[in-house]
Amino acid sequence: MSSARGSKAGGRPVTVERLVVIGGDAAGMSAASQARRLLDPDELEITALERGGWTSYSACGIPYLVGGLVDTVDELISRTPSEFRSRQHIDVRMRTEATSIDLDRAEVSIRRVESGEEATLGFDQLMIATGARPLRPDVPGLDATGVYGVATLDDGWNIRRAVVEDKPRRAVVLGGGYIGVEMAEVLLERGLDVTVVLADPLPLALLDEDMGERVCAAMTRMGIEVVTCSPVTGIEAASDGGVRRVVSETGAHDADIVVLGLGVKPDADLGRAAGLAVGDSGGLIVDERQACRDGVWAAGDCTETVHRLTGKRLSIALGTHANKQGRIAGTNIGGGMATFPGVLGTAITKVGKTEIGRTGLSSREIEQAGFVADSTVVESTTRAGYYPGAASIATKLLHERDTGRLLGAQIVGGPGSAKRIDVYAAALWNEMTVADIAGMDLSYAPPFSPTLDPVTITARKAARA
Ligand SMILES: Cc1cc2nc3c(=O)[nH]c(=O)nc-3n(C[C@H](O)[C@H](O)[C@H](O)COP(=O)(O)OP(=O)(O)OC[C@H]3O[C@@H](n4cnc5c(N)ncnc54)[C@H](O)[C@@H]3O)c2cc1C
């Protein structure tokens, strides 16, 4: 182990510490970059291991790569391995997999993906940022040609290539979470007939039923067939091995291409095998500094985080959390002090022109958490009714009956709707009541909102309820 660590203010270090980062995307490289901001290369040696072919990439952009709104994979990469090396003196080892962690010896075993060559790497600080694994249904036929995951940039590029070169006519998307609906949108825009097959009664299960129904209706109006309450039971291939149809509990759906958008689970296997604690959701347990234990840190999709309203630990796979948590870990690794304040479950997406936002707890989550709440739904417009482009917007608020404190908000509406959820997220963060929100000084001009924004109108109505 290294000894005393110097700091920029404290003169030269006695020994250079070694940080090993496992996972070269949002959480891992945010941590590495932040640690480097705080400590020079003669204070901290940073080695990052990435088994794939890219660092700091935007998986969030995959649907738009498939849809052709983004032309190349390169546009989805915010920093390449050579940029990390030259600008930040971070030794990024690509196509290098961490195969095990020995916490007693403070060593990581590594394997070069292509050559199979193995080695060990000692560390003083370890950052685990292995992300999440896509869920795959346990059904026959997943190996048929034309069945694609949608987790990596390779997946995205392969789907795009297949859509452009093989010219499939019918797509089946399995799963109706935000990745499923985004993939359905872009495949439809590419001219395919699209069917979304769900096990749930509605798409976007994190919404209340009345709001999910609005999304489902919007998808149907766009021409997407939505098959609900129908778990997939198998995928059938033609004699040439190419996918032919998807069979679900309520029927069979012809398909030339199948996209698996069934969600993810934390990839915590390495940490678990090393003896680190894993929570009920399957993510590594970290404290508010993102520490698993002394000198071992973790962040992003492989971890659990705390919900600010319920105090419960949960896994939410979002890039926005992974980046922030990675930065927190990096600050602490670099000798600073930072804590992650938890999450509210804020998320947005869109399908066609319909935008969706949610924050806080849904009605079901409120019930599970034991709150007693009232709900308020208001239909309004995104702009002054007379201004061109005004679209309908439905806003739902859930507030605690006794105190009026906001507990959750959901928005479904036309262009300009979804980002309004951030006002409610800020209100939730600050434990505001619906009456507080109704009195907030929000902006107004006809191209942007009616005189009273839907955010205000709904809060006002809720405060009177
Ligand atoms: C299609 C799609 C759309 C999305 N859209 C959004 C969005 O709109 N908004 C949002 O907030 N989030 C979105 N996300 C989620 C977001 O991309 C993830 O939450 C984020 O990438 C998590 O970052 P991470 O660093 O924790 O994990 P990852 O990005 O999964 O990175 C983990 C890295 O670790 C590597 N790795 C794993 N194990 C090892 C090992 N043993 N050795 C070496 N390397 C290893 C992996 O190859 C991977 O590169 C989307 C995801 C997808 C797939």
The ligand as an ORCA input file, in Angstrom:
! r2SCAN-3c Opt
* xyz 0 1
  C     -30.771      2.965    -25.122
  C     -30.494      3.689    -23.825
  C     -31.011      4.952    -23.617
  C     -30.770      5.615    -22.428
  N     -31.296      6.869    -22.250
  C     -31.059      7.529    -21.095
  C     -31.566      8.843    -20.903
  O     -32.248      9.399    -21.783
  N     -31.300      9.467    -19.721
  C     -30.541      8.879    -18.737
  O     -30.299      9.513    -17.689
  N     -30.037      7.630    -18.905
  C     -30.283      6.952    -20.045
  N     -29.770      5.686    -20.223
  C     -29.049      5.042    -19.108
  C     -27.583      5.450    -19.062
  O     -26.981      5.199    -20.303
  C     -26.898      4.651    -17.965
  O     -27.572      4.879    -16.767
  C     -25.452      5.054    -17.806
  O     -24.720      4.768    -18.966
  C     -24.847      4.312    -16.620
  O     -23.495      4.624    -16.545
  P     -22.499      3.632    -15.783
  O     -21.142      4.231    -15.937
  O     -23.012      3.344    -14.426
  O     -22.622      2.248    -16.556
  P     -22.368      1.919    -18.095
  O     -22.645      3.064    -18.955
  O     -23.102      0.635    -18.343
  O     -20.819      1.626    -18.140
  C     -20.264      0.512    -17.516
  C     -19.016      0.151    -18.308
  O     -18.295     -0.830    -17.594
  C     -17.765     -1.776    -18.509
  N     -17.538     -2.994    -17.736
  C     -18.471     -3.744    -17.084
  N     -17.877     -4.752    -16.444
  C     -16.557     -4.642    -16.697
  C     -15.420     -5.413    -16.298
  N     -15.540     -6.493    -15.528
  N     -14.197     -5.023    -16.732
  C     -14.063     -3.908    -17.539
  N     -15.105     -3.164    -17.941
  C     -16.332     -3.526    -17.509
  C     -18.840     -1.909    -19.563
  O     -18.314     -2.373    -20.778
  C     -19.349     -0.461    -19.663
  O     -18.676      0.262    -20.672
  C     -29.983      4.996    -21.415
  C     -29.452      3.720    -21.627
  C     -29.698      3.070    -22.811
  C     -29.115      1.690    -23.025
*
